[in-house]
């Protein structure tokens, strides 16, 4: 399932996972680096789920592309993580979610600790090993 999300509603989602380590990945089907790193996100989600990791995938694709691009991509990658799609313009979303993000720069991955405190952000593509390195200190 792909749920709609805004900057403010994503903050509420983060709060709802209090006690879990949260990894949020902003991606798009049109982003080659995003597509390349996605299998590593899926493996990290599966590998660390029992340790308290929650992976949230937020697509920057157009909501019009959910059925034609986003869902087929998620099925091909066997995604079990909660998936969202931006429903507001990125210029509105970005400052509501992260005032330091200047927009663009996909993929973008955030890590929040078990108290919901922001710990790390990167705009570089990740591997399974680099994702493990990012999240293990907070598990």
N, C-alpha and C positions, 0 to 999 in steps of 0.2 A: 504494500500500500504506500502511496506517495501522498503525504499530507501537506496542505498549504502552510506557509510560515511567513511571519513578518519579523522584523528585528525585535520588537517588544515581545511577541509571542515566543520567540526562541529563548529569550531570557527566562520566561516562565517555565519552558520545557527543562532548561538547565536546573532551575530550582526544584523541579519535581523529582529529580534524580539525586537528591541529597543523600550522601553516604556512598555514592558510586563515583568512580573516576570517569570523566566524560571526555571523549575525543570527538570533536566536531570537525568534519571535513567538508569544505566548500569545493564543489567540483562542477564540471559540465561535460556533456557528451562531445562537445566541439573542442575540448581542451585536450590535446595529445598527452600532455604530462599527467593530467587527471586520469585519463583512460589507462595509461601505463601503470599508475600506482594503485588503481582500484583493487586488483586482486590481492595486493598486500594488505589493504585495509580490511578486506573480507577475512583473510586469514588471521590477522591480529584480533579482529572482533571475535572470531570463533575461539581462538587460542586463550584469550584473557577474559572472556565473558564470566567464567566461573570465579575469577579473581576479583570481580566487581567492576569490570570495564563496560561502559556503555558507549557504543559508536553511533553517532548521528551523522548521516550523510545529507548535505543540503545542496540540492542541484540549483545551479544558476541558469539552467536552460529556461526557455520560455514556457510558461504554463501550457501553451498551445501544443508543445512537443511532448507532453507527458506520455500520451498513448503511443505515439509514433517513434519516439527516441528513448525517453527515460526508462519507461517500464521494460521495453525489450532489452536495454543495456543491463538493467538490474537483474532480469531473469538470466541472461547469459552469464552473469558473474555470480549467480547464486547468492544474492544479497539477502541477509536476514536482519541486518541493522535497520533501525527506524530511519525512514527516508522522508525528506521534506523537499518542497520546491518553493523558491522565493515567489511571493505573490505581490510584492511591491517593488517599485523601481529601485535598482541598486543604489542610486544616489540618496534614497530615503532609507533603505535598509541598513546600509553600512554605518552611518552615524548613530543609528538606534541600537546597533549591536556592538560596534567597536569604533569609538571616536578616533582611534589612532590609525585605523585602516584607511588608506587613501583610495580604496576601490581597486578593481582589477586584481591582478596577481593570483590567478587560479593555478594550481590548487592552493588552498589556504587551510591549514590545520591548527586547531586550538586544543589545548589540554587544560582541563579543570580538575582540581583535586576533589577529595570526598566531601569537602565543605562547600564546594561550588566556587572556590577561589581560582581565578585564572592563574595558570602557571607557565604556559609556553605557547608560542605561535610561530609558525613557519610558513613560508610561501614556496618552499622547495618540494619537489616530488619526493615521496618517501618509499623506502623498501620495508619489508617485514622486519628486518633487523633494526633499522632506524626508528621505526614506530615502537618496537619493544623498548628501545633505549629511552624514548621520550616518555613512555607511560610507566615503566617499571618502578621508578622512584615513588610513585603515588599509589601503587596498588597495595 
